[in-house]
């Protein structure tokens, strides 16, 4: 076992709730609330219906819960379904330099393992969640440094999920080594840009990565052996050696809109122009979006489904100008087929801005230029996606508002507000059952 892998294993097994700085403890609750909100809302998507059916038919059992419906399946089946739920709307958190989503990779395996062990306290649950975030972000950095092709979140998220699940399942150092190695070996190595060029329900391969994470931990518990985990491949050893000293969970971005992060600066720019100039949709003749090259790869055509609406640059800009928001109500049927929305979409064009391309992926920038039917030209100026560290992160109040926006239509206002209170005090819970119960739909 290499030294860096030993660092990762020691951090996984020895970190305790009281070891976490106050800011990290608080951020863990923010992350839990944000990812749960994405998961609850994501349960209403077409892909969620398919994965729920798949879990019930192919992963039978009584070990863990499919969120929102409360149905019981195997631990790996619950992680599979809940992993798809968490990323189904592309409104879950992310980390800039890994171009991916650590939260949706972390929470489903931790939930499944906590249920499988039974009696997992709120403190232990949150600590395992932090472990998954910290290892996942570092695994993502290593994955991108050692592979030329940009791979999806599930490719590195599986390793982190296996570590956190293994911690909760009581794996020892040797078993944890093999759990992470098996997860890396079996993780979905999905070429992400092909998923951008041709959007599909595979999304960021997060659901599959969550399933692999749980299975890998369970198999390692029974003696399955895996390869040496990727931590010893790290070109920059400090990235791993600083585990427990530097907390990457504090450097996440959050997402106010249900669309690919690469399209969010353009949404922010369009809304800025509409707000500053009191612009109405019928005034708009043309919208130009100047941005980085990868964002221009997002399709601009009429979306045929929810995934194509999210992996689209023109659609969320058009939806924002018409509705003032981009959420489940915009990217789900019937709204995504609305003729007025599609007519606005047809007025959007994109182009590569060299100055923004030079800053990517450290920053995702755009400029929106709107031409009105009377010939006026309005510019957003250089604009970054909202809720980005370190300067524009959302307040607790803003994240609460987002959570209520996403969950109230499903669980009801009273239950959604009660769930928020449980999340803020989760470290005092004897088990996570109140969290699971709080996510049950008002009517199934």
C-alpha positions as a printed Julia matrix, in Angstrom:
444×3 Matrix{Float64}:
   0.0     0.0     0.0
   1.42    3.37   -1.03
   1.81    6.31    1.29
  -0.92    8.41   -0.34
  -3.45    5.61   -0.19
  -2.55    5.21    3.49
  -3.31    8.92    3.98
  -6.71    8.45    2.37
  -7.53    5.37    4.44
  -6.4     6.96    7.7
  -8.53   10.02    6.97
 -11.51    7.82    6.14
 -11.33    5.71    9.29
 -10.0     8.11   11.9
 -11.86   11.36   11.24
 -14.42   12.16   13.91
 -17.21   14.74   14.05
 -15.39   16.74   16.71
 -12.31   16.87   14.46
 -14.21   18.9    11.86
 -13.92   22.7    12.06
 -17.16   24.55   12.76
 -17.26   25.84    9.19
 -16.99   22.3     7.82
 -19.71   21.0    10.12
 -22.0    23.79    8.98
 -21.15   23.27    5.32
 -21.95   19.56    5.66
 -25.5    20.48    6.64
 -25.77   22.94    3.76
 -24.6    20.24    1.38
 -27.05   17.72    2.84
 -29.94   20.15    2.4
 -28.94   21.08   -1.14
 -28.4    17.52   -2.34
 -31.56   16.23   -0.67
 -33.5    18.99   -2.42
 -32.06   17.97   -5.77
 -32.83   14.33   -5.02
 -36.44   14.91   -3.99
 -37.17   17.09   -7.02
 -35.24   14.74   -9.3
 -37.5    11.86   -8.24
 -40.22   13.32  -10.47
 -38.28   13.09  -13.74
 -38.72   10.47  -16.47
 -35.3     8.94  -15.78
 -36.22    8.59  -12.1
 -39.3     6.58  -12.99
 -37.2     4.22  -15.07
 -34.55    3.77  -12.39
 -37.14    3.27   -9.65
 -38.69    0.49  -11.76
 -35.24   -0.98  -12.43
 -34.32   -0.99   -8.75
 -37.61   -2.62   -7.74
 -37.4    -5.3   -10.42
 -33.65   -6.02  -10.47
 -32.39   -5.08   -7.0
 -35.01   -6.54   -4.7
 -34.52   -6.6    -0.97
 -35.29   -4.75    2.24
 -31.99   -3.06    3.07
 -32.44    0.57    2.06
 -34.97    3.14    0.89
 -35.78    4.61   -2.49
 -36.18    8.27   -1.62
 -39.6     9.96   -1.79
 -41.59    6.75   -2.41
 -40.18    4.97    0.64
 -40.0     1.65   -1.19
 -37.38   -0.82    0.02
 -34.76   -2.56   -2.11
 -31.17   -3.72   -1.72
 -28.57   -1.19   -0.59
 -26.97   -1.11   -4.04
 -30.38   -0.72   -5.7
 -31.26    2.23   -3.47
 -27.91    3.86   -4.23
 -28.51    3.33   -7.95
 -31.97    4.91   -7.95
 -31.13    7.73   -5.54
 -27.95    8.5    -7.45
 -29.98    9.05  -10.61
 -32.47   11.16   -8.66
 -29.74   13.43   -7.3
 -28.37   14.44  -10.68
 -31.57   14.13  -12.71
 -32.18   17.9   -12.84
 -28.53   18.99  -12.91
 -29.22   21.32  -10.01
 -26.84   19.62   -7.52
 -23.56   21.07   -6.24
 -20.22   20.92   -8.01
 -16.51   21.62   -7.78
 -14.9    23.73  -10.44
 -11.6    21.95  -11.15
 -13.13   18.49  -11.45
 -15.97   19.69  -13.67
 -18.34   17.44  -11.77
 -20.75   16.81   -8.93
 -19.39   15.45   -5.63
 -22.62   15.74   -3.62
 -24.81   13.5    -5.77
 -21.96   10.95   -5.78
 -21.54   11.12   -2.0
 -25.0    11.14   -0.47
 -26.67    8.02   -1.98
 -23.93    5.54   -0.9
 -23.77    7.14    2.55
 -27.56    6.91    2.9
 -27.59    3.27    1.8
 -24.74    2.26    4.12
 -26.28    4.12    7.05
 -29.54    2.24    6.58
 -27.77   -1.07    6.09
 -25.86   -0.78    9.35
 -28.87    0.5    11.29
 -28.73    3.03   14.1
 -26.27    5.33   12.35
 -26.16    8.55   14.36
 -26.49   11.95   12.76
 -22.89   12.79   13.68
 -21.51    9.64   12.12
 -23.7    10.14    9.05
 -22.49   13.7     8.48
 -18.86   12.75    9.12
 -19.06   10.02    6.48
 -20.62   12.54    4.09
 -17.69   14.94    4.62
 -15.24   12.07    4.03
 -16.96   11.3     0.73
 -16.76   14.94   -0.38
 -13.08   15.32    0.53
 -11.99   12.06   -1.1
 -14.25   12.55   -4.09
 -12.87   15.95   -4.97
  -9.31   14.71   -4.7
 -10.1    11.56   -6.69
 -11.61   13.74   -9.4
  -8.52   15.91   -9.61
  -6.33   12.8    -9.88
  -8.6    11.2   -12.48
  -8.41   14.27  -14.71
  -4.66   14.56  -14.27
  -4.03   10.96  -15.3
  -6.53   10.57  -18.16
  -6.52   12.66  -21.31
 -10.26   12.24  -21.84
 -12.64   14.18  -19.58
 -14.57   11.53  -17.65
 -17.86   11.85  -15.81
 -18.42   12.2   -12.07
 -19.25    8.54  -11.53
 -15.74    7.58  -12.6
 -14.2     9.12   -9.48
 -17.28    9.42   -7.3
 -17.47    5.64   -6.97
 -14.13    5.6    -5.13
 -15.26    8.21   -2.62
 -18.62    6.56   -2.14
 -16.98    3.21   -1.47
 -14.71    4.76    1.15
 -17.56    6.48    2.99
 -19.84    3.45    2.76
 -16.98    1.23    3.91
 -16.43    3.43    6.94
 -20.07    3.08    7.97
 -20.01   -0.66    7.31
 -17.05   -1.11    9.65
 -14.4    -2.09    7.09
 -10.83   -2.3     8.35
  -7.82   -0.74    6.59
  -7.19   -3.72    4.34
 -10.84   -4.09    3.38
 -11.13   -0.38    2.69
  -8.08   -0.53    0.41
  -9.8    -3.23   -1.65
 -13.18   -1.49   -1.58
 -11.72    1.68   -3.1
  -9.65   -0.32   -5.57
 -12.65   -2.37   -6.67
 -14.7     0.8    -7.04
 -12.07    2.44   -9.23
 -11.76   -0.68  -11.37
 -15.51   -1.13  -11.85
 -16.52    2.52  -11.98
 -18.17    3.88  -15.14
 -15.39    5.37  -17.26
 -17.77    7.55  -19.23
 -16.47   10.05  -21.85
 -18.26   13.16  -20.68
 -18.09   15.25  -23.85
 -19.91   12.51  -25.77
 -22.67   12.96  -23.2
 -22.64   16.69  -23.92
 -22.76   16.26  -27.68
 -25.54   13.67  -27.41
 -27.45   14.24  -24.16
 -28.92   11.11  -22.62
 -30.28    9.77  -19.37
 -26.79    8.52  -18.53
 -26.0    12.11  -17.51
 -22.86   12.2   -15.33
 -22.94    8.41  -14.71
 -23.55    9.23  -11.04
 -26.23    6.62  -10.41
 -24.01    3.85  -11.72
 -21.07    5.15   -9.71
 -23.17    5.11   -6.53
 -24.21    1.52   -7.16
 -20.59    0.49   -7.77
 -19.55    2.26   -4.56
 -21.93    0.28   -2.37
 -21.3    -3.02   -4.1
 -17.54   -2.53   -3.82
 -17.72   -1.9    -0.08
 -19.95   -4.93    0.46
 -17.77   -7.2    -1.67
 -14.58   -6.04    0.06
 -16.21   -6.83    3.39
 -16.55  -10.43    2.17
 -12.97  -10.67    0.93
 -13.1    -9.33   -2.62
  -9.75   -7.86   -3.67
  -9.21   -4.76   -5.77
  -6.43   -2.8    -7.42
  -4.39   -0.13   -5.66
  -6.7     2.91   -5.49
  -5.87    5.95   -7.56
  -4.58    8.13   -4.71
  -1.01    6.92   -5.26
  -1.3     8.15   -8.87
  -1.59   11.76   -7.71
   0.94   14.0    -9.52
   0.63   16.52   -6.69
   1.09   14.61   -3.43
   0.0    17.58   -1.32
  -3.52   17.16   -2.66
  -3.79   13.97   -0.63
  -1.38   14.73    2.2
  -3.45   17.76    3.23
  -6.52   15.66    4.02
  -7.83   16.84    7.37
  -5.97   20.15    7.1
  -7.52   21.73    4.01
 -11.24   21.23    3.47
 -12.3    21.23   -0.15
 -15.97   20.94    0.8
 -15.75   24.66    1.54
 -14.85   25.37   -2.09
 -17.97   23.97   -3.74
 -20.27   25.91   -5.98
 -24.04   25.61   -5.78
 -26.56   25.85   -8.6
 -29.61   28.11   -8.75
 -30.77   26.76  -12.11
 -31.62   23.31  -13.46
 -29.13   23.31  -16.27
 -25.51   22.44  -16.99
 -23.12   24.67  -15.06
 -21.56   25.76  -18.33
 -24.83   27.39  -19.37
 -25.47   29.12  -16.06
 -23.39   32.27  -16.71
 -25.5    32.92  -19.8
 -28.7    32.48  -17.77
 -27.39   34.93  -15.16
 -26.47   37.37  -17.93
 -29.89   37.18  -19.57
 -31.67   37.74  -16.25
 -29.34   40.66  -15.44
 -30.24   42.4   -18.7
 -33.96   41.75  -18.23
 -33.81   43.13  -14.69
 -31.68   46.2   -15.41
 -33.56   47.27  -18.55
 -37.05   46.14  -17.6
 -36.94   43.96  -20.69
 -39.99   41.97  -21.73
 -39.81   38.87  -23.96
 -41.74   40.42  -26.84
 -39.05   43.14  -27.16
 -36.26   40.63  -27.94
 -35.08   40.21  -31.52
 -31.79   38.39  -31.01
 -29.59   37.06  -28.19
 -25.88   36.43  -28.6
 -23.94   34.43  -26.01
 -20.17   34.79  -25.96
 -18.57   32.09  -23.8
 -15.89   29.37  -23.59
 -15.62   26.6   -26.18
 -16.98   23.73  -24.08
 -20.16   25.67  -23.37
 -20.7    26.27  -27.08
 -20.68   22.47  -27.45
 -23.98   22.42  -25.58
 -26.67   21.95  -28.25
 -28.95   24.83  -29.24
 -31.73   22.85  -30.91
 -35.26   22.19  -29.73
 -35.02   19.69  -26.85
 -36.85   16.41  -27.21
 -36.64   15.53  -23.54
 -35.56   16.72  -20.1
 -31.9    15.83  -20.6
 -31.67   17.77  -23.87
 -33.27   20.76  -22.15
 -30.57   20.72  -19.44
 -27.61   20.09  -21.75
 -28.52   23.03  -23.95
 -27.24   26.58  -23.97
 -30.11   28.32  -25.78
 -32.98   26.64  -23.92
 -32.22   27.87  -20.37
 -31.52   31.39  -21.66
 -34.89   31.42  -23.41
 -36.65   29.94  -20.38
 -35.06   32.51  -18.09
 -36.22   35.4   -20.27
 -39.77   34.07  -20.43
 -40.25   32.68  -16.92
 -37.63   34.41  -14.79
 -36.34   31.03  -13.55
 -34.96   27.71  -14.79
 -36.13   24.83  -12.64
 -38.17   21.65  -12.81
 -41.11   23.59  -14.19
 -39.08   24.59  -17.24
 -37.07   21.44  -18.07
 -39.91   18.96  -17.61
 -42.88   18.41  -19.93
 -45.07   20.12  -20.96
 -43.18   23.42  -20.61
 -40.08   22.3   -22.51
 -42.24   21.92  -25.65
 -43.95   25.32  -25.37
 -44.04   27.12  -28.77
 -43.27   30.54  -27.29
 -40.28   29.16  -25.43
 -38.97   27.41  -28.54
 -39.47   30.57  -30.6
 -37.33   32.48  -28.09
 -34.74   29.69  -28.21
 -34.44   30.17  -31.97
 -33.27   33.74  -31.39
 -30.21   32.6   -29.38
 -26.78   32.16  -30.99
 -23.46   31.23  -29.39
 -19.84   32.01  -30.14
 -16.46   31.33  -28.58
 -14.91   34.22  -26.68
 -11.1    33.77  -26.59
 -10.74   35.62  -23.29
 -13.25   33.31  -21.59
 -11.76   30.19  -23.14
  -8.39   31.14  -21.62
  -9.93   31.12  -18.13
 -11.74   27.77  -18.35
 -12.05   25.52  -16.31
 -10.91   27.66  -13.38
 -13.74   30.06  -14.26
 -16.86   29.71  -16.38
 -17.61   33.09  -17.94
 -20.02   34.48  -20.48
 -21.33   37.71  -21.94
 -24.91   38.04  -23.15
 -25.83   40.6   -25.79
 -29.52   41.29  -26.45
 -30.75   43.2   -29.49
 -34.3    44.51  -29.26
 -36.8    44.91  -32.07
 -36.27   48.69  -31.9
 -32.52   48.3   -32.44
 -31.31   48.81  -28.9
 -28.29   46.75  -27.77
 -27.97   45.62  -24.17
 -24.88   43.87  -22.79
 -24.55   41.92  -19.58
 -20.81   42.47  -19.49
 -18.49   39.75  -18.31
 -20.47   37.52  -15.96
 -19.78   34.36  -13.98
 -22.19   31.69  -12.83
 -23.93   32.61   -9.57
 -23.2    30.95   -6.22
 -19.53   30.5    -7.01
 -16.75   30.51   -4.41
 -15.35   32.55   -2.86
 -17.38   35.69   -3.5
 -20.95   34.83   -4.47
 -21.77   31.74   -2.41
 -25.43   31.52   -1.35
 -26.48   32.35    2.17
 -28.23   29.77    4.31
 -31.43   31.68    3.6
 -30.9    31.38   -0.16
 -30.23   27.63    0.05
 -33.33   27.22    2.21
 -35.4    29.06   -0.41
 -34.01   26.8    -3.13
 -34.79   23.72   -1.05
 -38.39   24.82   -0.51
 -38.75   25.67   -4.22
 -37.65   22.15   -5.14
 -39.34   20.08   -2.43
 -42.62   21.78   -1.5
 -44.48   20.6    -4.63
 -43.64   17.02   -3.66
 -43.69   16.72    0.14
 -45.77   19.78    0.99
 -44.83   23.04    2.68
 -45.22   21.89    6.29
 -43.12   18.78    5.78
 -40.47   20.63    3.77
 -40.01   23.22    6.52
 -39.89   20.52    9.16
 -37.23   18.7     7.15
 -35.1    21.84    7.08
 -35.2    21.97   10.88
 -34.12   18.32   11.06
 -31.22   18.99    8.71
 -29.91   21.92   10.76
 -29.91   19.72   13.88
 -29.02   16.39   12.28
 -25.93   15.93   14.46
 -28.28   15.48   17.42
 -30.27   12.66   15.81
 -29.83    9.1    17.04
 -30.53    7.8    13.53
 -31.23    9.18   10.07
 -34.78    7.83    9.99
 -36.32   11.31   10.49
 -34.46   12.52    7.4
 -35.73    9.63    5.31
 -39.26   10.07    6.62
 -39.14   13.79    5.91
 -38.44   13.13    2.23
 -41.54   10.97    1.75
 -43.97   12.41   -0.75
 -47.25   13.78    0.54
 -49.09   11.52   -1.93
 -47.44    8.55   -3.65
